[in-house]
């Protein structure tokens, strides 16, 4: 598949309203910048091929190519993607004095990976007020500063690009589904550079159904509460269906129906709820906001999970069949919605450089064949919570839980 340059990226993604602000194109060159959640091309570029286009998770994402590269297996459209095991998890007793917004699994894994020198740095998302701020943590204790949820889209991968430029390798990356896809595309060395080195030693994916446009989200809240008094923002598990805003002197709730108009259009083109192209993926366990759902996908992901458990940094339990069934149902619905939206907008297959997603006919049929029935569940109308620094995601996407 041909790669294009930044002008094509600007035309097909930014100007088309599909950018989700992941940061994959930021700090690669002087031409793209992110400001308060919005990505912009500052100057035109004449390069015919660019990393910005090649890494973007809204241009020419080929799940089969990514699956063969990461897992040595074809992509079959499974709702949860390739996986070795699924667990309930939470941070272990070695971290019991730390404060987490959910089960703490992402924080525990990032902390343990840094402490045992499995990674040289962790790409995380901190915050200044409500604004998500990408950051590189090189000390284990620095991980704890990113342990609260952010519900606005964050340019997290700009910190990855800066770290690579500064000479860092063997990095851990906490990523939402779109960011995990961008990292996977980066790791494939799409421009075939001879000097390329894979920067990722561990990718921790977050569950996510959608994010919020930061500037719209900030304006929404500013019209309703004093921004300076906000302590924490949360979306509790189903069936609550509300956004909770914790203030210094109380709490206010807003219906998710009020929030949905703030979701970027690009989120509607996403087919992945559970960060399928990560080493491990983490979400908040439905019905238990103090626990996580943990999906182990790769050998290196399995190794670090088992060792973190052995050393007391992680606690694992078997996941009940009803929780797993509901997670499969929610992920299948998200996959169908994203693929259907790509079909409706002409962004599935088609002209080179204009597609968000590429699927072969057989995989497309498997995904769209049937709408899954909702399983028996304590919250049959809700979706498995998510983790991402993005909205209606759970506790860790641009953040840690």
Secondary structure, 3 states (H helix, E strand, C coil): CCCCCHHHHHHHHHCCCCCCCCCCCCCCCCCEEEECCEEEECCCCCCCCCHHHHHCCCCCEEHHHHHHHHHCCCCCCCCCCCCCEEEEEEECHHHCCCCCCCCCHHHHHHHHHHHCCCCCEEEEEEEECCEEEEEEECCHHHHHHHCCCCCCCCCCHHHHHHHHHCCCCCEEEEECHHHHHHHHHHHCCCCCCCCCCCCEEEEEEECECCCCCHHHHHHHHHCCCCHHHEEEEECCCCCCCEEEEEECCEEEEEEHHHHHHHCCHHHHHCCCCCCCCCCEEEEEECCEEEEEEEEECCHHHHHHHHHHHHCCCEEEEECCHHHHHHHHHHHHHHHHHHHHHHHHCCCECCCCCCCCEECCHHHHHHHHCCCCCCCCCCCCCCCCCCCCCCCCECCCCCCCC
